[in-house]
Amino acid sequence: MIRKHWQNWIITALGCWLAVTPWLHNSGLADGGLAIPVSWSFIAAGSAAAVLAAAAQYTGNSWEEWGCVAIGLWLVLSPWTLGFTDNEPVAWTAVLSGGAIMVLAGWCIAQDPWRRKT
């Protein structure tokens, strides 16, 4: 039996939030287009986290949660990697959302040690 984790629904919601963040913060909209890597990072990471967390609800594998841990780590490091630490609201969004995704995904992994590891 596949065990459902409530944490995955929160990760899915966070992923959706991150995917629309460039428009909400108006951080990456340059000349009406998504011209900077920060926006694409938020869109790609948010979409991937949402899809992986939703898929984790219906599979018996743990690789989806491990993928979310990696995405969360990327988000935490992205303000320094992509150089947007000066834009504090966007940087804090990345760090806090990424940290939450890592903690929640790690919690799923730790909570269900007998889940298939493939």
Protein Blocks (a to p, Z undefined) as FASTA:
>chain_A
ZZddfklmmmmmmmmmmmmmmmmnommmgghiafbfklmmmmmmmmmmmmmmmmmmmccb
fklmmmmmmmmmmmmmmmmmnopmmmmmlmmmmmmmmmmmmmmmmmmmmmmmmbcfZZ
